[in-house]
Amino acid sequence: MPEELIQLIYLIAFSIIIAFIIVIPVLLWRAFRGQPLLDLKNRKKFESPKIFYIGILSFSGVVLWAFYDKMPYHGMFLLIIVVLYLIGLIAYRKGWRG
């Protein structure tokens, strides 16, 4: 297996572990205080697609840098994230306001 792919897998695993370290205490704190874990009634709707444009531009720059630096696995993984932002922008433009 290429060393870059192993490095990417380690980075993804490390990111997931850090996310759990941050999210688990927050969920436990909300559960102990009797607050809902997901407050679906009071959530805010997107009013502007700016977050999609910012995500597309920033991740596209990193994707170009990854391919330029000869890191195709990192570039493809980040390209998937760019595609997700594009899908979100298209869904927003078609009328989804969630």
Stockholm file with secondary structure:
# STOCKHOLM 1.0

chainA/1-98         MPEELIQLIYLIAFSIIIAFIIVIPVLLWRAFRGQPLLDLKNRKKFESPKIFYIGILSFSGVVLWAFYDKMPYHGMFLLIIVVLYLIGLIAYRKGWRG
#=GR chainA/1-98 SS CCHHHHHHHHHHHHHHHHHHHHHHHHHHHHHHTTCCSSCCSSCCCCCCTHHHHHHHHHHHHHHHHHHHTTCHHHHHHHHHHHHHHHHHHHHHHTTCCC
#=GC SS_cons        CCHHHHHHHHHHHHHHHHHHHHHHHHHHHHHHTTCCSSCCSSCCCCCCTHHHHHHHHHHHHHHHHHHHTTCHHHHHHHHHHHHHHHHHHHHHHTTCCC
//
